[in-house]
Amino acid sequence: MKKCTRLAAAILIVLAYCLPASAQTISADTIKAQMLKDWQRAKDYTIEYLNTMPADKYGARPVDSIRSFAEQMLHLAAGNENLVAVATGNSKIFNNRNLEKAPGAQSKDSVMYFVSASYDFAINGIKNMDASKLGERVARGRLSETRMTWMMKAFEHQTHHRGQCTIIIRLQGIRPPNERLF
């Protein structure tokens, strides 16, 4: 029994000395650089989706109760703007317009404009943010999260809605763009 206790103690001592030496930290600036890279990749990927769908199919929807392709993408754009504005503290650019229901926003050119602008808003917001404040808590309504969490939620939101557009594209008999994980 003493041998087991001594062995366990020896293992703990080795781990106590080795783990901190091998652990690496990641800086806020490194996180910021990765976010910029990911948001640019997401923008390019989403633009590829917008270009894949023919202009006359932007009103396509799987069933009546689900957003059309244009509405999904406009909702994505509004989400980018709203969530990133909370994360960065920057003022919104679309003046709280309900883009997905705006008749003048439904065309391919308009959707392309709003989606591109929303990604540019996110990318510029990240470029100009103080990375040391990523851990700062920010409240929106009843929610209080870190700036980093708000950025992650924004990224998750746009990914979710682009994914929903995959189905709409497929229902038109069109192959959606291949994934762009890296």
C-alpha positions in Angstrom: 0.0 0.0 0.0 2.9 2.4 0.8 4.4 1.7 -2.6 1.1 2.8 -4.3 0.9 6.0 -2.2 4.6 6.8 -2.9 4.1 6.2 -6.6 1.0 8.4 -6.7 2.8 11.2 -4.8 5.8 10.9 -7.3 3.4 11.1 -10.3 1.7 14.2 -8.8 5.1 15.9 -8.2 6.2 15.2 -11.8 2.9 16.5 -13.1 3.1 19.6 -10.9 6.5 20.5 -12.4 5.9 19.4 -16.0 2.4 20.7 -16.8 3.1 24.4 -16.2 6.3 24.1 -18.3 4.4 22.6 -21.2 1.3 24.7 -21.0 1.1 27.6 -23.4 -1.0 30.7 -23.2 -2.7 32.5 -26.0 -2.7 36.3 -26.2 -5.6 38.5 -26.8 -3.9 39.7 -30.0 -3.6 36.2 -31.3 -7.3 35.6 -30.6 -8.1 38.9 -32.5 -5.9 37.8 -35.5 -7.7 34.4 -35.6 -11.1 36.1 -35.4 -10.2 38.4 -38.4 -9.1 35.4 -40.4 -12.3 33.5 -39.6 -14.6 36.4 -40.3 -12.9 37.0 -43.7 -13.2 33.4 -44.5 -16.9 33.4 -43.5 -17.5 36.5 -45.7 -15.9 34.9 -48.7 -17.8 31.7 -48.1 -21.1 33.6 -47.8 -20.5 35.6 -50.9 -19.9 32.3 -52.7 -23.4 31.2 -51.5 -24.9 34.5 -52.7 -23.3 34.0 -56.1 -24.4 30.4 -56.4 -28.1 31.2 -56.1 -29.6 32.6 -59.3 -31.1 36.1 -59.0 -34.6 34.8 -59.9 -34.4 32.2 -57.0 -33.7 34.7 -54.1 -37.4 34.4 -53.1 -37.3 30.6 -52.9 -38.3 29.1 -49.6 -38.7 25.4 -48.6 -42.2 26.0 -47.1 -44.4 29.1 -46.5 -43.5 29.4 -42.8 -39.7 29.5 -43.4 -37.7 32.5 -44.5 -36.8 32.8 -48.2 -33.2 32.6 -49.3 -33.0 36.4 -49.4 -34.7 36.7 -46.0 -32.2 34.2 -44.5 -29.3 36.2 -45.8 -30.7 39.5 -44.7 -31.4 38.1 -41.3 -27.8 36.9 -41.2 -26.6 40.4 -42.1 -28.8 42.0 -39.3 -27.4 39.4 -36.9 -23.9 40.3 -37.8 -24.6 43.9 -37.3 -26.5 43.5 -34.0 -24.3 41.0 -32.2 -21.0 42.5 -33.4 -22.2 46.0 -32.3 -22.7 44.7 -28.8 -19.3 43.0 -28.9 -17.3 45.9 -30.2 -19.4 48.8 -28.8 -19.6 50.3 -32.4 -22.8 52.0 -33.7 -25.0 50.0 -36.0 -25.0 50.7 -39.7 -28.5 49.6 -40.8 -30.4 52.0 -38.5 -32.4 49.2 -37.0 -34.2 48.5 -40.3 -36.0 45.2 -40.6 -34.1 44.2 -43.6 -35.6 40.7 -44.1 -39.0 42.2 -44.5 -38.0 45.3 -46.5 -39.4 44.8 -50.1 -36.6 46.9 -51.6 -33.9 44.7 -50.0 -35.0 41.3 -51.5 -33.1 41.5 -54.8 -29.8 39.8 -55.3 -27.9 43.1 -55.6 -29.5 44.4 -52.4 -28.9 41.2 -50.5 -25.3 41.2 -51.7 -24.8 44.8 -50.5 -26.3 44.3 -47.1 -24.5 41.0 -46.4 -21.1 42.3 -47.6 -21.6 45.5 -45.5 -22.4 43.4 -42.4 -19.2 41.4 -42.8 -17.2 44.5 -43.4 -18.7 46.0 -40.3 -17.7 42.9 -38.3 -14.2 42.8 -39.8 -13.5 46.5 -39.2 -15.0 46.3 -35.7 -12.6 43.5 -34.9 -9.6 45.3 -36.5 -10.3 48.4 -34.4 -11.2 46.8 -31.1 -8.9 46.7 -28.1 -8.2 42.9 -27.8 -7.4 43.3 -24.1 -11.1 44.0 -23.6 -12.3 40.7 -24.9 -13.0 39.5 -21.4 -15.0 42.6 -20.5 -18.7 41.9 -19.7 -21.3 43.7 -21.8 -25.0 43.7 -21.2 -27.7 43.6 -23.8 -31.2 43.3 -22.4 -31.2 40.6 -19.8 -28.0 39.0 -21.0 -24.5 39.9 -19.8 -21.6 38.2 -21.6 -18.0 38.9 -22.4 -17.1 40.7 -25.6 -15.5 37.5 -26.8 -18.8 35.6 -26.1 -20.8 38.1 -28.1 -18.3 37.7 -31.0 -18.6 33.9 -30.8 -22.4 34.1 -30.8 -22.3 36.4 -33.9 -20.1 33.9 -35.7 -22.4 31.0 -34.7 -25.5 32.9 -35.8 -24.1 33.6 -39.3 -22.9 30.0 -39.7 -26.4 28.7 -38.7 -28.2 30.8 -41.3 -25.8 30.1 -44.0 -26.4 26.4 -43.3 -30.1 26.9 -43.6 -29.5 28.4 -47.1 -27.7 25.2 -48.1 -31.1 23.4 -48.0 -32.8 26.2 -50.1 -30.0 26.0 -52.7 -30.3 22.2 -52.9 -34.0 22.4 -53.3 -33.4 24.5 -56.4 -31.4 21.6 -57.9 -28.1 23.5 -57.3 -25.0 22.2 -55.5 -24.0 24.6 -52.7 -20.4 25.6 -52.3 -18.0 23.2 -50.6 -17.2 23.9 -47.0 -14.4 26.2 -46.1 -13.3 25.0 -42.7 -9.8 26.5 -43.2 
